[in-house]
């Protein structure tokens, strides 16, 4: 069985937390980018086509 000191040590370990936090931030950025591209995709396409036609 675990004693109280071992349980406290396991709870306080922070080795893997940084990687998890970076992964969550990366997922959040990816979701925001996908939503922005989805919402603005047609407008961006129109602007690019207008520029291409003007050239």
SVG drawing of the C-alpha trace seen along z (x, -y; Angstrom):
<svg xmlns="http://www.w3.org/2000/svg" viewBox="-19 -45 28 47">
<polyline fill="none" stroke="black" stroke-width="0.4" points="0.0,0.0 1.0,-3.6 1.8,-5.7 0.8,-9.3 4.2,-10.6 4.2,-8.6 0.7,-9.9 1.8,-13.5 4.8,-13.0 2.7,-11.6 0.2,-14.4 2.9,-17.1 4.8,-15.8 4.6,-18.2 6.8,-16.5 4.1,-15.8 1.9,-18.9 3.9,-21.2 3.6,-19.0 -0.2,-18.6 -0.6,-22.4 1.3,-23.0 -0.9,-20.4 -4.1,-22.0 -2.9,-25.4 -2.0,-23.9 -5.4,-22.4 -7.1,-25.7 -5.1,-27.5 -6.0,-24.9 -9.7,-25.1 -9.6,-28.9 -7.8,-28.8 -10.2,-26.2 -13.2,-28.3 -11.7,-31.5 -10.9,-29.9 -14.3,-28.3 -16.1,-31.6 -13.8,-33.8 -13.0,-31.3 -15.5,-32.6 -14.6,-36.3 -10.9,-35.6 -11.5,-33.6 -13.5,-36.5 -10.8,-39.0 -8.1,-36.8 -10.3,-36.4 -10.8,-40.1 -7.1,-40.7 -6.4,-38.1 -9.0,-39.5 -7.6,-43.0 -4.1,-41.9"/>
</svg>
